[in-house]
């Protein structure tokens, strides 16, 4: 009896990149939030607004000096000192006494003999941190959807906030082939790229698509093409559903996207350049949806030193290098490793364009 063989996986057509992006935006949703200690919050995405109330609750000194009534210093000068009915020495952070509305620098008040006198005019509110100036009930200190920076952690710590509610996607990374140095490098790169917003765990191919309940997303490395050993897309089809196999992104045409239940699955090619492109265009977007991140990408605009030629119908991922106030495209199609090592950012050429002319102002995305 002839052995029944599973048909090899094939790419029937390239799905437009915009269609795959639309599926990610519509069907990948934010995971459940959890509270963590503030000290572990760097890079994590806030799930709820943070309110801190009215801070400070009373007026505080912003500098060392004399708390006084500013109206009494209007005509003060070194040759016409103004007597002060209220002049209390205060230090930074101390509350102002009743009746005071400004803090004068130490050298603006003569204290060498007799009653204290102002020798320079002081404006109302000068040297004062007003009530509610740091934060108030009207608006949050930080809004949900942003990734916490070191500065944010410092502000929250100063407000005596010790715990934050965040979303941390747990991602399963699956290597199609063990003992493959390139796949190892891709897996390590993906884990590092995931780390700011989520956690990554490596799984063997045999357990790739089974029991995804312990993962918020799955990223498979390799096995996306039509080679005799490629079966990542077939495995996804058996375990769930394939939304697209073959995507209009260059490099990255053999990538795939789908779901096991509600868990999104991204399959990246086993080529370093293609995996990098697919991550930045699709993987990062998937992670943003899972974590609820609304931060705008850190895109800057620069002029092209040379033209970029592109194929109509494919979105082109083009690495660039910064040169003074311009950027130089380094390669397209296959991206050699030496090119990737020189790149400081990338440009995406839309599918409907043949490229960009020299001197064109283009959006440059960070790598």
MOBEL-V541648 format. One record per pair of residues at least 4 apart in sequence whose ideal C-beta (glycine too) atoms are under 7 Angstrom apart, sorted by the first residue. I is the first residue (numbers start at 1). GAP is how many residues later the second one is. Records with the same first field share a line. If there is no record, write none. Layout:
# MOBEL-V541648
I=GAP  GAP
This chain:
# MOBEL-V541648
6=228
8=218
9=217  221  222  224  225
10=216
11=215  234  235  243
13=233
14=232  233  234  239
15=4  5  229  231  232  233
16=232  335
17=4  230  231  232  264  298  334
18=4
19=4
20=4  223  224  227  237  262
21=4  264
22=4
23=4  220
24=4  258  261  262  265
25=264
28=236  258  261  262
29=260
30=137  259  260  262
31=136  138  185  259
33=14  15  132  133  134
34=132
35=128  130
36=4  5  8  127  128  130
37=125  126
38=115  118  119  123  124  125  126
41=107  112  123  125
42=106  108  111
43=104  105  153  154
44=103  104  122  124  153
45=100  101  102  121  122  152  246  247  248
46=4  96  98  99  100  102  118  119  120
47=97  118  119  120  245
48=96  117
49=91  94  95
50=90  91  92  106  111
51=89  90
52=83  89  107  109
53=84
54=77  78  82  83
55=79  80  104
56=4  73  75  78
57=74
58=37  73
59=36  37  69  70  71  72
60=33  34  35  69
61=6  29  30  31  32  33  35  42  66  67
62=30  41  65  66  67
63=29  40  42  64
64=27  28  42
65=25  38  39  40  41  62
66=21  22  23  37  38  43
67=21  23  29  30  33  36
68=4  5  16  18  19  32  34  36  50  54
69=16  17  30  31  32
70=31  32  52  53  54  56
72=10  12  13  46
73=9  45  48  49
74=47
75=5  7
76=4  5  6  42  43  44  45
77=42  43
78=41
81=29  36  37  38
82=35  36
83=32  34
84=32  33  34
86=13  14
87=22  29
88=9  12
90=4  6  13
96=4  32
101=23  24
102=20  21  22  23  24  25  26
103=23  24  25
104=4  5  14  18  23
108=10  11  12  14
109=7  8  9  10
110=6  7  9
111=5
118=4
122=4
125=5
129=4
132=4
135=6
141=14  18
142=4  10
144=148
145=147  148  149
146=148  149
147=49  50  146  148
148=4  5
150=4
151=4
152=4
153=4
154=4
155=4
156=5  8
167=124  125
168=30  31
169=28  29  47  48  118  121  122
170=28  29  45  46
171=23  27  28  29  44  45  46  48
172=29  31  43  46
173=14  17  18  27  28  29  46  48
174=29  31  34  44  46  47
175=8  12  30  46  47
176=29  44  45  46  47  56  94
177=6  45
180=4
181=4
182=4  88  90
183=4  38  39  87
184=4
185=4  87
186=4  35  86  89
187=4  15  34
188=4
189=4
190=4  10  29  89
191=4  9
193=86
194=4  6  93
195=5
197=90  94  96
198=89  93
203=4  5
208=12  27
209=9  26  27  30  51
210=29
212=6  48  49  51
215=48
216=47  74
217=46  47  69  73
218=45  47
219=47  49  64
220=12  45  47
221=47  49  54
222=10  47  48
223=7  8  9
224=6  8  9  30  31  32  43  44  45
225=5  29  44
226=4
231=4
232=4  35
233=4  9  12  23  34
234=4
235=4
236=4  6  20  22  29  31
237=5
239=21
240=18  19  20  21  25
241=17  18
242=14  16
243=14  15
244=12  13
245=11
246=7  8
247=5  6  8
248=65  66  67  103
249=4  6  28  29  32  65  66  68
250=61  64  66  67  83
251=20  22  23  26  66  82  83  84
252=17  22  25  26
254=15
255=12  13  14  23
256=11
257=8  9  25
258=7
259=4  5  6
260=5
264=22
266=16  17  20
268=6  7  10  11
269=5  6
271=4
272=4  65  68
273=4  61  62  67
274=4
275=4
276=4  64
277=4  40
278=4  5
279=4  5
280=4  66  85
281=36
282=4
283=4
284=4
285=4
286=4
287=4
288=5
297=68
298=68
299=64  65  66
300=64
301=60  61  62  63
302=23  24  25  60  62
303=23  56  57  58
304=4  22  23  25  52  54  55  56  58
305=18  21  22  23  53
306=22  23  52
307=48  49  50  51
308=10  21  24  39  41  47  48
309=23  45  46
310=6  22  39  43  44  45
311=5
312=40  42
313=38
314=37
315=33  34  35  36
316=16  33
317=29  31
318=11  14  28  29  31
319=11  12  16  20  21  24  27
320=7  8  9  10  23  24  25  26  27  44
321=6  7  9  21  22  23
322=5  22
323=4  5
327=18  37
329=18
330=9  12  13
331=4  5  8
335=4  5
337=4
338=4
339=4
343=24
344=23
345=19  20  21  22
346=19  21
347=15  17
349=4  6  7
356=4  6
